[in-house]
């Protein structure tokens, strides 16, 4: 169900800009050239042949968040020191927010050479492999800025947009390292689950977005990083395991009713959370004409952690 536009900065908005992003790469990357140490040596990007992936701009609580993960293939050409025209191709398997801004991994490059090998051609090929990556990465760094400058106004937000880095995790007790792909191990409290006193924590929020969109944001492995800004694993099927915040929260889906309800076990990987203990998180979505109310009910929160958990659920 489509909803009327909203000017509320606090709520979810999302814009798919995949076509615009593909055209940006096709236009901008062909402006790149590098020179070698020998006279007449030059290498340039001649054509972008493929941009495969999704590109979106989202807004969460007045912050703009870029999310993209693309495979880019291109052709390069150059002139060797002896005047030989040299051609080749290059593939970068991952150009993403996580690589460009968060630095979670390095760029990878797959090179090929189409021109018959000679000493001068090999020298130019080495120039391409040693100098084009730095020029490409400088251009990749301009991409998220261009996204926000071009499309940020369409989402009507105020405040400084989130251009770089990963916001702090919104879950209580998740260490900063939990936002990386290899979170540091934690030592939970060893407590007999039968002796744990627990409470129910309930948080409600209203979003200017349709229920089906919010449901996928909460369960789709590719969309969860829009709001967690950290790796996630999620197959939205009853009985399937999931993990959020790079493993900081883990559990299993119990039941899912699309656009209406999610029931899942919920365990915090933190020293403050008792080892072996799981709570049950029930998320209900109620859509009205212009908004959707979400109720998060976490049953099984250890006594004494209620305020902390509630504050951090409110910080999603």
Phi, psi and omega in degrees: 000124180286145180244152177294156179300152180230147177256006181287119183287347188279347194252171180292137165217154183211142179224123176276124184232032184301315181296315178300317181296319178299317179293326178297313179297318180298326181277318189276324185291332181285358175273358186271130174218147175225152180248151176266181180280334180274153182299138178077353180286124177208143179230136181224153170280121184264330183197140171266118186263341181203134168229106187242116180153180181252144180226124181221157169238127180239161174235130175223119178049053175071006178252137175272134182232123175273136175222119181203150177207106188233146166262130182238130175239141182213164173254142174234152180220159181195175178237125179281170183297335179266009178092358181292134174280129185241136181228151178194184179225163183212137175237131173248106187296330183220114168242109189214166174303319184295326179277312186290314187257319183274341179064032182288341176203170179268157173294146174246144182231131176244114188256151169216152181238127182265337185274142178303139186285138172210168179304318181290321179294317179297322178297320180289323177301321178293325175298315180300313184290332183269336188243334179294321182305316181297320179292320178295317182293327175295322178289320177301325180294337178281341188297308180298328177294317179296323178301309184292319180296325184275321190244350183302322182296336181289340181262358172051066178240158176243171181087172182282123181292156179275090184274327187227156172073181183245125178300157179297146180299141182270010181256132180300134172085353179280120182291160182304325182293346180291347178278353178265171182285347180230077184295148179291142180295148178240161180243092181293160176294137176266103184229140176295116183305331181290342184258005182276124172273133186230163178229171174253129176250127182236131178228135177240147178210150178244132183238141176274068181202153180289153184297322182293326178292317179295323179299315180290327177299328182274342188234339183280121183305326182280339183258338180305319180299346176300322182254339177267336185052041180205159181300147179220152173232123184201121168242105188288073177223143178303132180093351181274142175283155174218161172213143181235162176054045178064027180100001180292333175232132180226159177175197182221139176287131178265312177203152178221127174243103186313132177069004184231312187204144174229127174241127184209148171285157191212119181225129181270128178271083187208150177300336182276351183258128183301135180298134177081359183265137177232139170262175176239121180258121175248120180247119179247143181238126180236110183267136173246196184294321186233012181195171176229127176266128176249133174244119175260119179238110183254107184260117180121018178286124180305136179304132183104342180255003187301310184296319181296314180295318180298315179302320185279330171295320176297339181272002179305000000 
